[in-house]
Amino acid sequence: MGKGIKMSINYSDRIPNNVNLSSDRSLQRALEHWQPRFLDWWSEMGPGGYSGSDAYLRTAVGVNAKDWASYGYVKMPDYRWGIFLADPVENRTIGFGDNYGKPVWQKVPGELRTQFRRIIVTQGDTEPASVEQQRLLGLTCPSLYDLRNLFQVNVEEGRHLWAMVYLLHAYFGRDGREEAEELLERHSGDLDNPRILGTFNQPITDWLSFFMFTYFTDRDGKFQLKSLAESAFDPLSRTCRFMLTEEAHHMFVGETGLSRVIKRTLQVMKQVGTDDPDAIRAEGAIDLQTFQKYLNFWYSSSLDLFGAEESSNAAFAFANGIKGRSDEAQYRDHLEVNSLLKVESHQGIREIPTRNAMNEVLRASYSQDCSIGLKRWNRLIARSNIDFEICLPSTKFNRNIGFWREVDTDPKGTQVSRNLFDKKREEWLPSESDHDFISNLMQRVVEPGKIAGWLAPPERGIDNKGLEYEYVRTQ
């Protein structure tokens, strides 16, 4: 496909960028007009309680995989958010759909403006939503290491918002500018003006939920970005390719955080000599049964983010080069004109045109990726000789979108009555008492090198720093 053209980031501009923003004065003025509104939103809805603290954060200084970031102390309101696109690929062609093999587009085709704008707005809406969901988590951080990781996730979600806002301003005219304003007007959980996708209106008030969110929901983000990175609209593709570089850290935070929860639980189980959940809770650790219930909730909620199993919108997006499959190159057929996919519904197996089943294709890839972490966690449990296995629930369980929306099943996917589901709900999903227990564990620890008692220390620090490093200066 040819070598890429290297794009350097300009940090001398008011808005750091590698898109030569200064050459388009009207676009630059529009984004500079939006910038103070973003900062007002950050001040009001961003991380609470630490605006004056120095945090040891990474900042992008390039867009290549190697040496792309630098580390240093910065106050979050002073973080240099900017607009960074991955280097272009010379002679790149469209990799799927009806325009397969043709040159990619540098402008949005007029007939596809509405569909492209909708998908960019939906992606953009998730970024500030997660910051809002996590706004108060820092007040109960289990360690400075974890506090810093929370802040790193937050500032990068803020930059991902900038990425989508740039596309709206640069390619969608007045409509795009209005959409960019509205991205700051919706708020997570707001009854009158909520975020677009339901999962992003769920409050995240404890760190177990945060680790579940970064493992499961940010992993959904990974697959959405990978499918948009295949887009025929090259600026969108390049934007998402760089976002994926940052997104990897968010999932790392989730996977290692959950691993540390399990490690600490196993330590406590060994100490007390029992697997009784009440005994484990009494020692200030999270029993594996509660861990599983939280997993059931966040996994099933994240599954809904992919949409319905059968979707004419998904078919349109694939046919017209808007959104492909993640890692499209791995598939033999990039047209999928006449192919069918077998999909299970509560009425039996259905054969759906593959183009209409693209949401399900992406969801299946996501589920397979989710299972990798569980294998690691179950190896930890098995090595401790504990008779317990953490499982992904069936993709039919606790669904609010698609074929299984109004069908009750147990976590294994067996259909049950509504009455039985209600009776078993607190065995399968977190109960109010579970939330209260987890909430009571959340005690703020900000002494360097110290950590809360419900999770194990990380295996290593950040940027080759020790675990006792002062990752956030809270004084």
Long-range contacts (C-beta under 8 A, 24 or more apart in sequence): 1-89, 1-90, 1-91, 1-92, 1-93, 2-89, 2-90, 2-91, 2-92, 3-90, 4-87, 4-88, 4-89, 4-90, 5-87, 5-88, 5-90, 6-64, 6-87, 7-63, 7-85, 7-87, 7-88, 8-62, 9-60, 9-61, 9-62, 9-63, 9-82, 9-84, 11-61, 11-80, 11-82, 15-81, 15-82, 15-83, 16-80, 16-81, 16-82, 16-83, 16-84, 17-82, 17-83, 17-84, 17-166, 18-63, 18-83, 18-84, 18-85, 19-83, 19-85, 19-166, 19-170, 21-83, 24-170, 27-169, 27-170, 30-169, 30-177, 31-83, 31-165, 31-166, 31-169, 34-165, 34-169, 34-177, 34-180, 34-181, 37-181, 37-184, 38-81, 38-158, 38-161, 38-162, 38-165, 38-184, 39-77, 41-128, 41-184, 42-76, 42-77, 42-131, 42-158, 43-77, 45-128, 45-131, 45-132, 45-135, 45-187, 46-76, 46-131, 46-135, 46-154, 46-158, 47-76, 47-131, 47-134, 47-135, 47-137, 47-138, 47-150, 47-151, 47-154, 48-135, 48-136, 48-138, 48-139, 49-136, 49-138, 49-139, 50-76, 50-138, 50-147, 50-151, 50-472, 50-474, 51-75, 51-76, 51-77, 53-472, 53-473, 53-474, 54-472, 54-473, 55-147, 55-148, 55-151, 55-152, 55-471, 55-472, 55-473, 56-148, 56-462, 56-463, 56-465, 56-469, 56-470, 56-471, 56-472, 57-148, 57-151, 57-152, 57-155, 58-152, 58-463, 60-84, 60-159, 60-242, 60-246, 63-87, 63-242, 63-245, 65-245, 68-245, 71-462, 71-463, 73-473, 76-151, 76-154, 76-155, 79-155, 79-158, 81-155, 81-158, 81-159, 81-162, 82-159, 82-162, 83-162, 83-163, 83-166, 84-159, 84-163, 84-242, 85-235, 85-238, 85-239, 85-241, 85-242, 86-238, 86-239, 86-241, 86-242, 86-245, 87-238, 88-234, 88-238, 92-234, 92-237, 94-232, 94-321, 95-230, 95-324, 95-328, 95-329, 95-334, 96-230, 96-318, 96-321, 96-324, 96-325, 96-328, 96-334, 96-335, 97-232, 97-318, 97-319, 97-320, 97-321, 97-324, 97-334, 97-335, 98-319, 98-320, 98-321, 98-335, 99-232, 99-320, 99-321, 100-334, 100-335, 102-232, 104-232, 104-233, 104-234, 104-237, 105-232, 105-233, 105-234, 105-321, 106-234, 106-235, 107-171, 108-171, 108-172, 108-233, 112-320, 112-322, 113-172, 113-175, 115-316, 115-317, 115-320, 115-322, 116-171, 116-172, 116-233, 116-236, 116-322, 117-168, 117-172, 117-175, 117-176, 117-179, 119-228, 119-317, 119-322, 119-323, 120-164, 120-167, 120-168, 120-172, 120-236, 121-164, 121-168, 121-179, 121-182, 121-183, 121-196, 122-196, 122-197, 123-164, 123-224, 123-225, 123-228, 124-160, 124-161, 124-163, 124-164, 124-165, 124-168, 124-179, 124-183, 125-183, 125-186, 125-195, 125-196, 125-197, 125-200, 126-195, 126-196, 126-197, 126-200, 126-221, 127-157, 127-158, 127-160, 127-161, 127-164, 128-157, 128-158, 128-161, 128-183, 128-184, 129-186, 129-188, 129-195, 129-197, 129-200, 129-201, 130-157, 130-188, 130-200, 130-213, 130-217, 130-218, 131-157, 131-158, 132-187, 132-188, 132-189, 132-195, 133-188, 133-189, 133-200, 133-202, 133-203, 133-204, 133-213, 134-204, 134-210, 134-213, 136-205, 137-204, 137-205, 137-206, 137-207, 137-210, 139-444, 140-206, 140-207, 140-442, 140-443, 140-444, 141-207, 141-444, 141-445, 141-446, 142-207, 142-442, 142-443, 142-445, 142-451, 142-452, 142-454, 142-455, 143-445, 143-446, 143-450, 143-451, 143-452, 143-457, 144-445, 144-446, 144-447, 144-448, 144-469, 144-470, 144-471, 144-472, 144-474, 145-451, 145-458, 145-461, 145-462, 145-467, 145-471, 146-207, 146-257, 147-446, 147-471, 147-472, 148-462, 148-471, 148-472, 149-249, 149-253, 149-462, 150-210, 150-253, 151-472, 152-249, 152-253, 153-214, 153-249, 153-250, 153-253, 156-246, 156-247, 156-249, 156-250, 159-246, 160-243, 160-246, 163-239, 163-242, 163-243, 164-239, 166-239, 167-235, 167-236, 167-239, 170-235, 171-235, 197-305, 198-301, 198-304, 198-400, 199-301, 199-302, 199-304, 199-305, 202-301, 205-439, 206-435, 206-438, 206-439, 206-441, 206-442, 207-257, 207-442, 207-455, 208-261, 208-286, 208-291, 208-294, 208-438, 209-294, 209-298, 209-438, 210-257, 211-253, 211-254, 211-257, 211-258, 211-261, 212-254, 212-258, 212-294, 212-295, 212-297, 212-298, 213-254, 213-298, 214-250, 214-251, 214-253, 214-254, 214-257, 215-251, 215-254, 215-255, 215-257, 215-258, 215-298, 215-370, 215-373, 216-254, 216-295, 216-298, 216-299, 216-301, 216-302, 216-370, 217-298, 217-301, 217-302, 217-305, 218-247, 218-250, 218-251, 218-254, 219-251, 219-254, 219-302, 219-366, 219-369, 219-370, 220-302, 220-305, 220-306, 220-366, 221-247, 221-250, 222-247, 222-248, 222-251, 222-369, 223-306, 223-326, 223-362, 223-365, 223-366, 223-369, 224-305, 224-362, 226-326, 226-327, 227-323, 227-324, 227-325, 227-326, 227-362, 228-323, 230-323, 230-324, 230-325, 230-326, 230-328, 231-321, 231-322, 231-323, 231-324, 232-320, 232-321, 232-322, 233-321, 233-322, 255-373, 255-376, 256-458, 256-459, 257-455, 258-291, 258-373, 258-377, 259-373, 259-376, 259-377, 259-380, 260-455, 260-456, 260-457, 260-458, 261-286, 261-291, 261-454, 261-455, 261-456, 262-288, 262-291, 262-377, 262-380, 262-381, 262-390, 263-380, 263-455, 263-456, 264-453, 264-454, 264-455, 264-456, 265-291, 266-380, 266-381, 266-384, 266-386, 267-456, 269-384, 269-386, 270-384, 275-386, 275-387, 275-388, 281-437, 284-441, 284-453, 284-454, 285-453, 285-454, 286-438, 286-441, 286-454, 288-381, 288-386, 288-388, 288-390, 290-430, 290-434, 290-437, 290-438, 291-390, 292-390, 292-391, 293-427, 293-428, 293-429, 293-430, 293-431, 293-434, 294-430, 294-434, 294-438, 295-390, 295-392, 295-393, 296-393, 296-397, 296-398, 296-411, 296-428, 296-429, 297-398, 297-429, 297-430, 299-370, 299-392, 299-393, 300-393, 300-397, 300-398, 300-399, 301-398, 302-366, 303-363, 303-366, 303-367, 303-395, 303-399, 304-399, 304-400, 304-401, 304-402, 306-359, 306-360, 306-362, 306-363, 306-366, 307-359, 307-401, 307-402, 308-359, 308-401, 308-402, 308-403, 309-343, 309-345, 309-352, 309-357, 309-359, 309-360, 309-363, 309-402, 309-403, 310-343, 310-350, 310-352, 310-356, 310-357, 310-360, 310-402, 310-403, 311-356, 311-357, 311-358, 311-359, 312-356, 314-355, 314-356, 314-357, 314-358, 314-359, 315-353, 315-355, 315-356, 315-358, 317-358, 318-355, 318-358, 319-355, 323-358, 325-358, 325-361, 325-362, 325-365, 326-362, 326-365, 327-365, 343-403, 344-396, 344-403, 345-403, 345-404, 346-396, 346-403, 346-404, 346-407, 346-415, 363-395, 367-392, 367-395, 393-428, 397-428, 398-428, 398-429, 446-472, 446-474
